[in-house]
């Protein structure tokens, strides 16, 4: 039935999600302000 809100026949467009903060490279200074490289600070894999 038309207009019953079941979503049949409707096309949904998934837009890419944009980051509010640009991605930090591993060799760039850490954004936390420690002065260390990101890979040696907050980007370290446990």
N, CA, C and O atoms as a GROMACS GRO file, in nm:
protein
  184
    1UNK      N    1   0.084  -0.118   0.000
    1UNK     CA    2   0.000   0.000   0.000
    1UNK      C    3   0.088   0.124   0.000
    1UNK      O    4   0.190   0.129   0.069
    2UNK      N    5   0.049   0.221  -0.075
    2UNK     CA    6   0.129   0.342  -0.087
    2UNK      C    7   0.113   0.428   0.038
    2UNK      O    8   0.003   0.450   0.088
    3UNK      N    9   0.227   0.477   0.086
    3UNK     CA   10   0.224   0.571   0.198
    3UNK      C   11   0.211   0.508   0.334
    3UNK      O   12   0.186   0.579   0.432
    4UNK      N   13   0.226   0.375   0.346
    4UNK     CA   14   0.213   0.314   0.478
    4UNK      C   15   0.345   0.314   0.557
    4UNK      O   16   0.348   0.271   0.672
    5UNK      N   17   0.454   0.364   0.496
    5UNK     CA   18   0.580   0.384   0.567
    5UNK      C   19   0.664   0.259   0.585
    5UNK      O   20   0.752   0.257   0.672
    6UNK      N   21   0.642   0.154   0.505
    6UNK     CA   22   0.722   0.033   0.521
    6UNK      C   23   0.858   0.042   0.452
    6UNK      O   24   0.943  -0.044   0.474
    7UNK      N   25   0.879   0.144   0.369
    7UNK     CA   26   1.009   0.165   0.305
    7UNK      C   27   1.028   0.086   0.178
    7UNK      O   28   1.135   0.097   0.117
    8UNK      N   29   0.933   0.008   0.136
    8UNK     CA   30   0.948  -0.071   0.015
    8UNK      C   31   0.952   0.021  -0.107
    8UNK      O   32   0.866   0.107  -0.123
    9UNK      N   33   1.051   0.001  -0.191
    9UNK     CA   34   1.064   0.081  -0.312
    9UNK      C   35   1.136   0.212  -0.293
    9UNK      O   36   1.161   0.283  -0.390
   10UNK      N   37   1.170   0.247  -0.170
   10UNK     CA   38   1.241   0.372  -0.146
   10UNK      C   39   1.392   0.348  -0.160
   10UNK      O   40   1.442   0.240  -0.131
   11UNK      N   41   1.461   0.449  -0.205
   11UNK     CA   42   1.605   0.440  -0.222
   11UNK      C   43   1.671   0.521  -0.111
   11UNK      O   44   1.644   0.640  -0.095
   12UNK      N   45   1.758   0.454  -0.035
   12UNK     CA   46   1.831   0.528   0.068
   12UNK      C   47   1.974   0.550   0.018
   12UNK      O   48   2.035   0.460  -0.039
   13UNK      N   49   2.023   0.667   0.040
   13UNK     CA   50   2.158   0.702  -0.004
   13UNK      C   51   2.245   0.712   0.120
   13UNK      O   52   2.221   0.795   0.208
   14UNK      N   53   2.348   0.627   0.128
   14UNK     CA   54   2.441   0.631   0.240
   14UNK      C   55   2.556   0.723   0.204
   14UNK      O   56   2.635   0.693   0.114
   15UNK      N   57   2.565   0.835   0.273
   15UNK     CA   58   2.672   0.931   0.250
   15UNK      C   59   2.792   0.894   0.335
   15UNK      O   60   2.775   0.843   0.446
   16UNK      N   61   2.913   0.918   0.288
   16UNK     CA   62   3.031   0.889   0.369
   16UNK      C   63   3.036   0.980   0.491
   16UNK      O   64   2.997   1.097   0.486
   17UNK      N   65   3.083   0.925   0.601
   17UNK     CA   66   3.093   1.001   0.725
   17UNK      C   67   3.224   1.077   0.723
   17UNK      O   68   3.329   1.020   0.694
   18UNK      N   69   3.219   1.204   0.753
   18UNK     CA   70   3.340   1.286   0.755
   18UNK      C   71   3.389   1.303   0.898
   18UNK      O   72   3.309   1.319   0.991
   19UNK      N   73   3.521   1.297   0.915
   19UNK     CA   74   3.579   1.316   1.047
   19UNK      C   75   3.576   1.463   1.084
   19UNK      O   76   3.593   1.550   0.999
   20UNK      N   77   3.553   1.491   1.213
   20UNK     CA   78   3.558   1.629   1.259
   20UNK      C   79   3.703   1.674   1.276
   20UNK      O   80   3.734   1.793   1.268
   21UNK      N   81   3.792   1.577   1.299
   21UNK     CA   82   3.934   1.605   1.316
   21UNK      C   83   4.008   1.532   1.204
   21UNK      O   84   3.980   1.414   1.179
   22UNK      N   85   4.102   1.598   1.136
   22UNK     CA   86   4.175   1.527   1.030
   22UNK      C   87   4.256   1.410   1.086
   22UNK      O   88   4.300   1.414   1.201
   23UNK      N   89   4.275   1.307   1.004
   23UNK     CA   90   4.349   1.189   1.047
   23UNK      C   91   4.494   1.226   1.073
   23UNK      O   92   4.556   1.300   0.997
   24UNK      N   93   4.549   1.172   1.183
   24UNK     CA   94   4.686   1.201   1.222
   24UNK      C   95   4.776   1.091   1.169
   24UNK      O   96   4.749   0.972   1.189
   25UNK      N   97   4.884   1.129   1.101
   25UNK     CA   98   4.981   1.032   1.053
   25UNK      C   99   5.063   0.977   1.168
   25UNK      O  100   5.079   1.043   1.271
   26UNK      N  101   5.116   0.857   1.151
   26UNK     CA  102   5.191   0.792   1.260
   26UNK      C  103   5.318   0.867   1.298
   26UNK      O  104   5.361   0.860   1.413
   27UNK      N  105   5.380   0.937   1.203
   27UNK     CA  106   5.504   1.008   1.232
   27UNK      C  107   5.484   1.156   1.263
   27UNK      O  108   5.581   1.229   1.280
   28UNK      N  109   5.360   1.200   1.270
   28UNK     CA  110   5.332   1.340   1.304
   28UNK      C  111   5.326   1.355   1.456
   28UNK      O  112   5.306   1.257   1.527
   29UNK      N  113   5.345   1.477   1.506
   29UNK     CA  114   5.335   1.499   1.650
   29UNK      C  115   5.196   1.461   1.702
   29UNK      O  116   5.096   1.484   1.634
   30UNK      N  117   5.192   1.405   1.821
   30UNK     CA  118   5.066   1.361   1.880
   30UNK      C  119   4.978   1.482   1.912
   30UNK      O  120   5.028   1.582   1.965
   31UNK      N  121   4.848   1.475   1.881
   31UNK     CA  122   4.760   1.589   1.908
   31UNK      C  123   4.732   1.611   2.057
   31UNK      O  124   4.671   1.711   2.092
   32UNK      N  125   4.777   1.520   2.144
   32UNK     CA  126   4.753   1.538   2.288
   32UNK      C  127   4.846   1.643   2.348
   32UNK      O  128   4.823   1.690   2.459
   33UNK      N  129   4.952   1.680   2.273
   33UNK     CA  130   5.042   1.785   2.319
   33UNK      C  131   5.163   1.735   2.396
   33UNK      O  132   5.233   1.815   2.458
   34UNK      N  133   5.190   1.605   2.394
   34UNK     CA  134   5.302   1.550   2.470
   34UNK      C  135   5.437   1.581   2.406
   34UNK      O  136   5.540   1.578   2.473
   35UNK      N  137   5.436   1.611   2.276
   35UNK     CA  138   5.560   1.635   2.204
   35UNK      C  139   5.617   1.509   2.141
   35UNK      O  140   5.713   1.516   2.064
   36UNK      N  141   5.560   1.393   2.174
   36UNK     CA  142   5.604   1.267   2.114
   36UNK      C  143   5.536   1.247   1.980
   36UNK      O  144   5.436   1.311   1.949
   37UNK      N  145   5.593   1.154   1.900
   37UNK     CA  146   5.526   1.115   1.777
   37UNK      C  147   5.400   1.038   1.815
   37UNK      O  148   5.395   0.972   1.919
   38UNK      N  149   5.299   1.046   1.729
   38UNK     CA  150   5.172   0.980   1.753
   38UNK      C  151   5.189   0.830   1.774
   38UNK      O  152   5.122   0.771   1.859
   39UNK      N  153   5.280   0.766   1.696
   39UNK     CA  154   5.297   0.621   1.706
   39UNK      C  155   5.360   0.579   1.838
   39UNK      O  156   5.345   0.464   1.879
   40UNK      N  157   5.429   0.670   1.906
   40UNK     CA  158   5.490   0.640   2.035
   40UNK      C  159   5.409   0.690   2.153
   40UNK      O  160   5.453   0.681   2.267
   41UNK      N  161   5.292   0.744   2.126
   41UNK     CA  162   5.210   0.803   2.233
   41UNK      C  163   5.070   0.743   2.227
   41UNK      O  164   5.051   0.627   2.262
   42UNK      N  165   4.973   0.820   2.184
   42UNK     CA  166   4.833   0.778   2.183
   42UNK      C  167   4.802   0.678   2.072
   42UNK      O  168   4.699   0.610   2.079
   43UNK      N  169   4.886   0.667   1.970
   43UNK     CA  170   4.862   0.576   1.860
   43UNK      C  171   4.927   0.440   1.879
   43UNK      O  172   4.925   0.357   1.788
   44UNK      N  173   4.983   0.417   1.995
   44UNK     CA  174   5.051   0.290   2.021
   44UNK      C  175   4.950   0.177   2.027
   44UNK      O  176   4.844   0.190   2.088
   45UNK      N  177   4.984   0.065   1.963
   45UNK     CA  178   4.901  -0.055   1.968
   45UNK      C  179   4.942  -0.134   2.090
   45UNK      O  180   5.060  -0.165   2.109
   46UNK      N  181   4.845  -0.167   2.173
   46UNK     CA  182   4.875  -0.236   2.299
   46UNK      C  183   4.929  -0.374   2.281
   46UNK      O  184   4.958  -0.443   2.379
   0.00000   0.00000   0.00000
